[in-house]
Amino acid sequence: MNQSLKAPWPIVPGSYWLGSMKSPIAIVTVGQARFHLEKERYCILGSLRTSNLGIEKIVANVVSNPGIRFLIVCGLEEGHMPADALISLTRNGVDENMNIIGARGQLACISDIRPEAVKRFRDQVKVIDLVYPKDTADTIDWADPPFDFDEDRMEKLRGQIGECEQNNPGPYPDGPMIVQLPEPLRSPMDWSMVLKDQVNRVSSLMLRMPSQQLMTSSGDAVVSPEFEVFIDAIDWLVVQVPSLQFYASMKRYLIG
């Protein structure tokens, strides 16, 4: 549904910073990239960690603002290759099952977005790929160490921003498209019980397993940092917690 752009915008919450509504540029960083950029050089600057839910949020926020005409993706690839999935979406679209065509990572599917929203997204923005390196070990680093952009990265980023500003075609003519995404899996009132359940589950594992097996057990696989969902590699449960970082610290404390 197309409507007039109204506050508040962005319409979907996430990990981002707002710049200038006059800018035609959205910037997506992959990995914990750190750099300084004047706010007038971008409209929105956000991070991406997943190849599904995070991309859905980007699509929803971009198509609701027709002034955004360029999408710069930068940083270094990680985890299940979210940058590759986002770039593949803009270049190739999706198949009949809403799987992102050509994406190399796992779970590159945006099932909560309508095909017409994907088409609008692809028509509205031009993608600029500044991701390097593009390969990954296909693992999630709990520590997620930050890294600073060096002079070469910053020069390329500023150069691309300048080109986008010079070649801005103006707002997308069809106006805003409003995309409704589903609510998070749990409400905040559930979190205390979730944490209690996880403490009991990990403690129970300690009692059932010999110490040498417990210490060499596999780590957890993150499914969605946005919704704090992971798969436990020991018993293959899909679990949502209020904070992946807090859960990881709690588990390290319990198992030593």
N, C-alpha and C positions, 0 to 999 in steps of 0.2 A: 504494500500500500504506500503510495506516494503522498507526502504531506509537506507542509511548510516546516523549515528547520526551527525548532523551539528549544528553549532551555528546559532542563539541563542537557547539555551535551558534553561528553559522550553518553549515549543511552545505556551502555553496558559497562559495569565496573570492571576494573582490571589494574594491571601494573603499568601505569603510564604517567607522563607529565604533559601538561598542556602548554602550548606555545602561543602563537598568534593565529586567530581565525582568518587572517588575511593570507596566510601561507597555503599553498596548494600541496604541501608535502607532509606525508606521514612517514615516520622512521620507525622501523622495527629492529631491535637489537636481539641477537641470539647469544646466550652466555651472559655472564655478569660483566658486560662491557662498561667501561667508565670513560667519559670524555665530556668536555665542556663545549656547549653550543648555545649561541645566543637564541633566546626564545623566538625572536622574529624570523628565524631561519626555518622553523617547522610549525606545523599545526598541532601535531600530537607525536609524542615519542614514547614508545612502550617496549616492553620485553616480551619474548615468546619462549615458552619452554615445552610445548606439546604440539603434536601434529594433528590435533583434532579440536578440542575445546578452545584452546587458545586462538586458533585460526578462526573459529566461529565468531569469537568476540571481535576480532579484527574486521571481519567481513561486516558484521552488524554495525560497528561504529563508523566504518568508512562509507558504506552506502547511505547512511543516515546524514552524511555531510557531503553534499555534491561539490563543495569547494575543494575537496581533496582529489587531486588528479595524478599524483605520483606516490609510489610506495618504494621507499629505499630500505632494503634488508641488508643489515651489516652485522659484524661480529664474527664469532667462530662457531661452527656447527657443533652440536652436542646431542647426547641422549639418543632419542629415536628420530633424529634428523628433522626437526621442525622447520628449519629454514628451507630445506629441500622441498618439504611438503607445501609450504606457502608459495614458493616460487613456482613449483609445478602447477599449483592451483591456478595462478594467474596466467600461466602459459598454456596449460592443457585442459583445464576444467575438471569435471567429474564424470564418472560413468553412471549407468542406470541405478547402481546401488550407492551412489554418493561417495564412492572411493575416489581419492584424488589420482588422476591419471598420471602415470610416470613417477610417482613418489616412491623413493627407495626405502623409507622407514616403515616401521610397523604402525598399525592402527591409524593410518592416514585417511581418515573418513570423517566427513562433516554431516552427519545424519540429521542434525537439528536445523539445518539451513535449507531453504527451498532452492530448487534449481534456478528459478528466476533471479534469486538474490545472488547466486554465483555468477550468472551471466551479467548482471548489472555490475558486480564488483570487477569482473574482467574487462568490461567495456569502459568503466569509469577511470581505472588507474593504469598507469604504465609502471611496471616493476623494474627496479634497478638493483642488480645483484652485486653486493660488495662483501659477500660472506667469504672469509678465508681464515683457516683452511676449511674445505668442504667435506672432508672425511671425518669419521668419528669412530670410536671404539664401541658404539652402541650401548653405552652404559650411562647411568645417572650417578653423578658425583654428589654425595650428600653434602660435602663441604662447599661445593660450588664456588671455587675461588674466583674473585674478581680479577679483571685484567684491564690495563690502561691502553687506550689507542696510542700508537706511536705516531710520529710525524707523517709517515707515508700513508697510514690509514686516514688520518685527519685531512690530509691534502686531497685524497681521493673523495672523501665524504663531502668536503666543502666544495670541491669542483663539481660534483654531481648535483649538489643543492643549487649552485649557481646556474647550471644548465637547465634545471627544472624551472627555476624562477624566470629565466629568459623565455622558455618555451611553454609557459602556462597557457592552456587553451581557454581558461575561464571555467566557471562552474558547469558541472554536468547538466545538460538541458532538462532532464526529466524531473529534477527536484529530488528531495530526500526520499529514500525508501526505508520504512520502519520494519525491522526484523525483531520478532519476539523469540527470545531464547528461554529454555526451561529454567526453573529455579534450581539452586543447589540441592544436593541430595538430602541434606539434613538441615534442620533448624538449629540455631545456637543453643536452645534449651537442651538438646540431645547430647552436647559435647561432654558433659561431666560423666554421663553413663558410658559414652564411648571410651573415654580414657580409662575408666574403672575396668571395663571389659578387657581392654588391651593389657593393662597391668596384670590382671588375673590370668589372661591367656599366656603371656610370656613367662610369668611365674610358674604356671602349670608345666610349661615346656621344660623349665629348669629342673623340676622334680622328676619328670619322666625320662629325661635324656642323660646319658653319661657326660661328664664334664668335657671329655675330649671331643665328643661329637658336637656338643653345644658350641664350643669355641670355634669349630671349623665350619659351622653352618653357613649356607649361602645368605647373601644380603637380600633385601627387599627390592622389588622392581616398581618404580614409580609409574603409575598410569596417568595421573593428572595432578600436576602441582597446583593448578587453579582451584580444583575441588578437593585437594589433599587426599588423593586416593592412591593406594599402592596394593601390590600383590605380595603376600608373605610367601617366600620361597620354601619354607619348611612345610607348611600345611596347605599352601595354595588357596588361602582365603583372600578375597577382595575386601579391603578395609578402607573406610574413610575416617580420618582423624582431623582435629581442629588445626594441627600444625605438624607437618612432616618433620621439620627440624626438631621440635619438642619430642615427638615420638622417637626419633632416632637417638636423641640424647637419653631418653628414658630407657630405651632398650639396651644401650651401651652400659648404663648404670646397673641394670638388672642382671645382665649376663656377664659383666666384667670385661 
